[in-house]
Amino acid sequence: MWFDAAAFVRSSLAAAPGERILDVGCGPGFLSAELHEEVGQAGSVVGIDSSPAMLALAAQRCDRLGECHALRPGNATSLPVPDASFDGAVCV
């Protein structure tokens, strides 16, 4: 049996249009881009990663998403975002 982890994470998070989502450890941006489709232009996704190389790949993948998608250097133990500024968060 095949398990789609990304689909499971998206389903569990249940991001809705207009929500603000934090993707901690966003890597090359696959999940961030998928979450953007769920929150739409009224919402936003912020991807955080400690690797400049991963952020560069995510930037290439997510560049078309516009201003409602942001990428920032950082890590899970010291998030570079204000407390309580998101509706949901994911760390895969």
MODELLER restraints for C-alpha pairs under 7 A, 6 or more apart:
rsr = mdl.restraints
at = mdl.atoms
rsr.add(forms.Gaussian(group=physical.xy_distance, feature=features.Distance(at['CA:6:A'], at['CA:31:A']), mean=6.97, stdev=0.5))
rsr.add(forms.Gaussian(group=physical.xy_distance, feature=features.Distance(at['CA:15:A'], at['CA:38:A']), mean=6.13, stdev=0.5))
rsr.add(forms.Gaussian(group=physical.xy_distance, feature=features.Distance(at['CA:15:A'], at['CA:39:A']), mean=6.23, stdev=0.5))
rsr.add(forms.Gaussian(group=physical.xy_distance, feature=features.Distance(at['CA:16:A'], at['CA:38:A']), mean=5.99, stdev=0.5))
rsr.add(forms.Gaussian(group=physical.xy_distance, feature=features.Distance(at['CA:16:A'], at['CA:39:A']), mean=5.27, stdev=0.5))
rsr.add(forms.Gaussian(group=physical.xy_distance, feature=features.Distance(at['CA:17:A'], at['CA:38:A']), mean=5.99, stdev=0.5))
rsr.add(forms.Gaussian(group=physical.xy_distance, feature=features.Distance(at['CA:17:A'], at['CA:39:A']), mean=3.90, stdev=0.5))
rsr.add(forms.Gaussian(group=physical.xy_distance, feature=features.Distance(at['CA:17:A'], at['CA:40:A']), mean=5.52, stdev=0.5))
rsr.add(forms.Gaussian(group=physical.xy_distance, feature=features.Distance(at['CA:17:A'], at['CA:42:A']), mean=6.59, stdev=0.5))
rsr.add(forms.Gaussian(group=physical.xy_distance, feature=features.Distance(at['CA:17:A'], at['CA:43:A']), mean=6.05, stdev=0.5))
rsr.add(forms.Gaussian(group=physical.xy_distance, feature=features.Distance(at['CA:18:A'], at['CA:39:A']), mean=5.24, stdev=0.5))
rsr.add(forms.Gaussian(group=physical.xy_distance, feature=features.Distance(at['CA:18:A'], at['CA:40:A']), mean=6.50, stdev=0.5))
rsr.add(forms.Gaussian(group=physical.xy_distance, feature=features.Distance(at['CA:18:A'], at['CA:42:A']), mean=4.46, stdev=0.5))
rsr.add(forms.Gaussian(group=physical.xy_distance, feature=features.Distance(at['CA:18:A'], at['CA:43:A']), mean=3.66, stdev=0.5))
rsr.add(forms.Gaussian(group=physical.xy_distance, feature=features.Distance(at['CA:19:A'], at['CA:39:A']), mean=5.65, stdev=0.5))
rsr.add(forms.Gaussian(group=physical.xy_distance, feature=features.Distance(at['CA:19:A'], at['CA:43:A']), mean=4.70, stdev=0.5))
rsr.add(forms.Gaussian(group=physical.xy_distance, feature=features.Distance(at['CA:19:A'], at['CA:44:A']), mean=6.51, stdev=0.5))
rsr.add(forms.Gaussian(group=physical.xy_distance, feature=features.Distance(at['CA:19:A'], at['CA:87:A']), mean=5.91, stdev=0.5))
rsr.add(forms.Gaussian(group=physical.xy_distance, feature=features.Distance(at['CA:20:A'], at['CA:43:A']), mean=5.46, stdev=0.5))
rsr.add(forms.Gaussian(group=physical.xy_distance, feature=features.Distance(at['CA:20:A'], at['CA:44:A']), mean=4.78, stdev=0.5))
rsr.add(forms.Gaussian(group=physical.xy_distance, feature=features.Distance(at['CA:20:A'], at['CA:45:A']), mean=5.88, stdev=0.5))
rsr.add(forms.Gaussian(group=physical.xy_distance, feature=features.Distance(at['CA:20:A'], at['CA:86:A']), mean=4.91, stdev=0.5))
rsr.add(forms.Gaussian(group=physical.xy_distance, feature=features.Distance(at['CA:20:A'], at['CA:87:A']), mean=5.24, stdev=0.5))
rsr.add(forms.Gaussian(group=physical.xy_distance, feature=features.Distance(at['CA:20:A'], at['CA:88:A']), mean=6.72, stdev=0.5))
rsr.add(forms.Gaussian(group=physical.xy_distance, feature=features.Distance(at['CA:21:A'], at['CA:44:A']), mean=6.26, stdev=0.5))
rsr.add(forms.Gaussian(group=physical.xy_distance, feature=features.Distance(at['CA:21:A'], at['CA:45:A']), mean=4.79, stdev=0.5))
rsr.add(forms.Gaussian(group=physical.xy_distance, feature=features.Distance(at['CA:21:A'], at['CA:46:A']), mean=6.41, stdev=0.5))
rsr.add(forms.Gaussian(group=physical.xy_distance, feature=features.Distance(at['CA:21:A'], at['CA:86:A']), mean=5.60, stdev=0.5))
rsr.add(forms.Gaussian(group=physical.xy_distance, feature=features.Distance(at['CA:21:A'], at['CA:87:A']), mean=5.96, stdev=0.5))
rsr.add(forms.Gaussian(group=physical.xy_distance, feature=features.Distance(at['CA:21:A'], at['CA:88:A']), mean=4.97, stdev=0.5))
rsr.add(forms.Gaussian(group=physical.xy_distance, feature=features.Distance(at['CA:21:A'], at['CA:89:A']), mean=5.45, stdev=0.5))
rsr.add(forms.Gaussian(group=physical.xy_distance, feature=features.Distance(at['CA:22:A'], at['CA:45:A']), mean=5.83, stdev=0.5))
rsr.add(forms.Gaussian(group=physical.xy_distance, feature=features.Distance(at['CA:22:A'], at['CA:46:A']), mean=4.97, stdev=0.5))
rsr.add(forms.Gaussian(group=physical.xy_distance, feature=features.Distance(at['CA:22:A'], at['CA:47:A']), mean=6.11, stdev=0.5))
rsr.add(forms.Gaussian(group=physical.xy_distance, feature=features.Distance(at['CA:22:A'], at['CA:86:A']), mean=6.51, stdev=0.5))
rsr.add(forms.Gaussian(group=physical.xy_distance, feature=features.Distance(at['CA:22:A'], at['CA:88:A']), mean=6.41, stdev=0.5))
rsr.add(forms.Gaussian(group=physical.xy_distance, feature=features.Distance(at['CA:22:A'], at['CA:89:A']), mean=4.50, stdev=0.5))
rsr.add(forms.Gaussian(group=physical.xy_distance, feature=features.Distance(at['CA:22:A'], at['CA:90:A']), mean=6.30, stdev=0.5))
rsr.add(forms.Gaussian(group=physical.xy_distance, feature=features.Distance(at['CA:23:A'], at['CA:32:A']), mean=6.39, stdev=0.5))
rsr.add(forms.Gaussian(group=physical.xy_distance, feature=features.Distance(at['CA:23:A'], at['CA:46:A']), mean=6.04, stdev=0.5))
rsr.add(forms.Gaussian(group=physical.xy_distance, feature=features.Distance(at['CA:23:A'], at['CA:47:A']), mean=4.67, stdev=0.5))
rsr.add(forms.Gaussian(group=physical.xy_distance, feature=features.Distance(at['CA:23:A'], at['CA:48:A']), mean=6.15, stdev=0.5))
rsr.add(forms.Gaussian(group=physical.xy_distance, feature=features.Distance(at['CA:23:A'], at['CA:89:A']), mean=5.88, stdev=0.5))
rsr.add(forms.Gaussian(group=physical.xy_distance, feature=features.Distance(at['CA:23:A'], at['CA:90:A']), mean=5.07, stdev=0.5))
rsr.add(forms.Gaussian(group=physical.xy_distance, feature=features.Distance(at['CA:23:A'], at['CA:91:A']), mean=6.04, stdev=0.5))
rsr.add(forms.Gaussian(group=physical.xy_distance, feature=features.Distance(at['CA:24:A'], at['CA:47:A']), mean=6.08, stdev=0.5))
rsr.add(forms.Gaussian(group=physical.xy_distance, feature=features.Distance(at['CA:24:A'], at['CA:48:A']), mean=4.92, stdev=0.5))
rsr.add(forms.Gaussian(group=physical.xy_distance, feature=features.Distance(at['CA:24:A'], at['CA:49:A']), mean=6.47, stdev=0.5))
rsr.add(forms.Gaussian(group=physical.xy_distance, feature=features.Distance(at['CA:24:A'], at['CA:76:A']), mean=6.34, stdev=0.5))
rsr.add(forms.Gaussian(group=physical.xy_distance, feature=features.Distance(at['CA:24:A'], at['CA:90:A']), mean=6.10, stdev=0.5))
rsr.add(forms.Gaussian(group=physical.xy_distance, feature=features.Distance(at['CA:24:A'], at['CA:91:A']), mean=4.78, stdev=0.5))
rsr.add(forms.Gaussian(group=physical.xy_distance, feature=features.Distance(at['CA:25:A'], at['CA:48:A']), mean=5.52, stdev=0.5))
rsr.add(forms.Gaussian(group=physical.xy_distance, feature=features.Distance(at['CA:25:A'], at['CA:49:A']), mean=4.57, stdev=0.5))
rsr.add(forms.Gaussian(group=physical.xy_distance, feature=features.Distance(at['CA:25:A'], at['CA:91:A']), mean=6.07, stdev=0.5))
rsr.add(forms.Gaussian(group=physical.xy_distance, feature=features.Distance(at['CA:25:A'], at['CA:92:A']), mean=6.81, stdev=0.5))
rsr.add(forms.Gaussian(group=physical.xy_distance, feature=features.Distance(at['CA:26:A'], at['CA:32:A']), mean=6.61, stdev=0.5))
rsr.add(forms.Gaussian(group=physical.xy_distance, feature=features.Distance(at['CA:26:A'], at['CA:47:A']), mean=5.25, stdev=0.5))
rsr.add(forms.Gaussian(group=physical.xy_distance, feature=features.Distance(at['CA:26:A'], at['CA:48:A']), mean=5.69, stdev=0.5))
rsr.add(forms.Gaussian(group=physical.xy_distance, feature=features.Distance(at['CA:26:A'], at['CA:49:A']), mean=5.65, stdev=0.5))
rsr.add(forms.Gaussian(group=physical.xy_distance, feature=features.Distance(at['CA:27:A'], at['CA:49:A']), mean=6.20, stdev=0.5))
rsr.add(forms.Gaussian(group=physical.xy_distance, feature=features.Distance(at['CA:27:A'], at['CA:54:A']), mean=4.89, stdev=0.5))
rsr.add(forms.Gaussian(group=physical.xy_distance, feature=features.Distance(at['CA:27:A'], at['CA:55:A']), mean=6.59, stdev=0.5))
rsr.add(forms.Gaussian(group=physical.xy_distance, feature=features.Distance(at['CA:27:A'], at['CA:58:A']), mean=6.73, stdev=0.5))
rsr.add(forms.Gaussian(group=physical.xy_distance, feature=features.Distance(at['CA:28:A'], at['CA:54:A']), mean=4.93, stdev=0.5))
rsr.add(forms.Gaussian(group=physical.xy_distance, feature=features.Distance(at['CA:28:A'], at['CA:55:A']), mean=6.40, stdev=0.5))
rsr.add(forms.Gaussian(group=physical.xy_distance, feature=features.Distance(at['CA:28:A'], at['CA:57:A']), mean=4.87, stdev=0.5))
rsr.add(forms.Gaussian(group=physical.xy_distance, feature=features.Distance(at['CA:28:A'], at['CA:58:A']), mean=4.22, stdev=0.5))
rsr.add(forms.Gaussian(group=physical.xy_distance, feature=features.Distance(at['CA:29:A'], at['CA:58:A']), mean=4.19, stdev=0.5))
rsr.add(forms.Gaussian(group=physical.xy_distance, feature=features.Distance(at['CA:29:A'], at['CA:61:A']), mean=6.43, stdev=0.5))
rsr.add(forms.Gaussian(group=physical.xy_distance, feature=features.Distance(at['CA:29:A'], at['CA:62:A']), mean=6.82, stdev=0.5))
rsr.add(forms.Gaussian(group=physical.xy_distance, feature=features.Distance(at['CA:32:A'], at['CA:45:A']), mean=6.57, stdev=0.5))
rsr.add(forms.Gaussian(group=physical.xy_distance, feature=features.Distance(at['CA:32:A'], at['CA:47:A']), mean=6.47, stdev=0.5))
rsr.add(forms.Gaussian(group=physical.xy_distance, feature=features.Distance(at['CA:33:A'], at['CA:62:A']), mean=6.01, stdev=0.5))
rsr.add(forms.Gaussian(group=physical.xy_distance, feature=features.Distance(at['CA:36:A'], at['CA:44:A']), mean=6.73, stdev=0.5))
rsr.add(forms.Gaussian(group=physical.xy_distance, feature=features.Distance(at['CA:36:A'], at['CA:45:A']), mean=6.07, stdev=0.5))
rsr.add(forms.Gaussian(group=physical.xy_distance, feature=features.Distance(at['CA:41:A'], at['CA:68:A']), mean=6.35, stdev=0.5))
rsr.add(forms.Gaussian(group=physical.xy_distance, feature=features.Distance(at['CA:43:A'], at['CA:68:A']), mean=6.58, stdev=0.5))
rsr.add(forms.Gaussian(group=physical.xy_distance, feature=features.Distance(at['CA:44:A'], at['CA:68:A']), mean=4.55, stdev=0.5))
rsr.add(forms.Gaussian(group=physical.xy_distance, feature=features.Distance(at['CA:44:A'], at['CA:69:A']), mean=5.61, stdev=0.5))
rsr.add(forms.Gaussian(group=physical.xy_distance, feature=features.Distance(at['CA:45:A'], at['CA:68:A']), mean=6.49, stdev=0.5))
rsr.add(forms.Gaussian(group=physical.xy_distance, feature=features.Distance(at['CA:45:A'], at['CA:69:A']), mean=4.93, stdev=0.5))
rsr.add(forms.Gaussian(group=physical.xy_distance, feature=features.Distance(at['CA:45:A'], at['CA:70:A']), mean=6.46, stdev=0.5))
rsr.add(forms.Gaussian(group=physical.xy_distance, feature=features.Distance(at['CA:46:A'], at['CA:69:A']), mean=5.78, stdev=0.5))
rsr.add(forms.Gaussian(group=physical.xy_distance, feature=features.Distance(at['CA:46:A'], at['CA:70:A']), mean=4.71, stdev=0.5))
rsr.add(forms.Gaussian(group=physical.xy_distance, feature=features.Distance(at['CA:46:A'], at['CA:71:A']), mean=5.65, stdev=0.5))
rsr.add(forms.Gaussian(group=physical.xy_distance, feature=features.Distance(at['CA:47:A'], at['CA:70:A']), mean=6.21, stdev=0.5))
rsr.add(forms.Gaussian(group=physical.xy_distance, feature=features.Distance(at['CA:47:A'], at['CA:71:A']), mean=4.67, stdev=0.5))
rsr.add(forms.Gaussian(group=physical.xy_distance, feature=features.Distance(at['CA:47:A'], at['CA:72:A']), mean=6.27, stdev=0.5))
rsr.add(forms.Gaussian(group=physical.xy_distance, feature=features.Distance(at['CA:48:A'], at['CA:71:A']), mean=5.89, stdev=0.5))
rsr.add(forms.Gaussian(group=physical.xy_distance, feature=features.Distance(at['CA:48:A'], at['CA:72:A']), mean=4.98, stdev=0.5))
rsr.add(forms.Gaussian(group=physical.xy_distance, feature=features.Distance(at['CA:48:A'], at['CA:73:A']), mean=5.61, stdev=0.5))
rsr.add(forms.Gaussian(group=physical.xy_distance, feature=features.Distance(at['CA:48:A'], at['CA:74:A']), mean=5.64, stdev=0.5))
rsr.add(forms.Gaussian(group=physical.xy_distance, feature=features.Distance(at['CA:48:A'], at['CA:75:A']), mean=6.72, stdev=0.5))
rsr.add(forms.Gaussian(group=physical.xy_distance, feature=features.Distance(at['CA:49:A'], at['CA:55:A']), mean=6.40, stdev=0.5))
rsr.add(forms.Gaussian(group=physical.xy_distance, feature=features.Distance(at['CA:49:A'], at['CA:72:A']), mean=6.76, stdev=0.5))
rsr.add(forms.Gaussian(group=physical.xy_distance, feature=features.Distance(at['CA:49:A'], at['CA:73:A']), mean=5.27, stdev=0.5))
rsr.add(forms.Gaussian(group=physical.xy_distance, feature=features.Distance(at['CA:49:A'], at['CA:74:A']), mean=5.37, stdev=0.5))
rsr.add(forms.Gaussian(group=physical.xy_distance, feature=features.Distance(at['CA:49:A'], at['CA:75:A']), mean=5.94, stdev=0.5))
rsr.add(forms.Gaussian(group=physical.xy_distance, feature=features.Distance(at['CA:50:A'], at['CA:73:A']), mean=5.38, stdev=0.5))
rsr.add(forms.Gaussian(group=physical.xy_distance, feature=features.Distance(at['CA:50:A'], at['CA:74:A']), mean=4.90, stdev=0.5))
rsr.add(forms.Gaussian(group=physical.xy_distance, feature=features.Distance(at['CA:50:A'], at['CA:75:A']), mean=5.41, stdev=0.5))
rsr.add(forms.Gaussian(group=physical.xy_distance, feature=features.Distance(at['CA:55:A'], at['CA:71:A']), mean=6.83, stdev=0.5))
rsr.add(forms.Gaussian(group=physical.xy_distance, feature=features.Distance(at['CA:74:A'], at['CA:80:A']), mean=6.10, stdev=0.5))
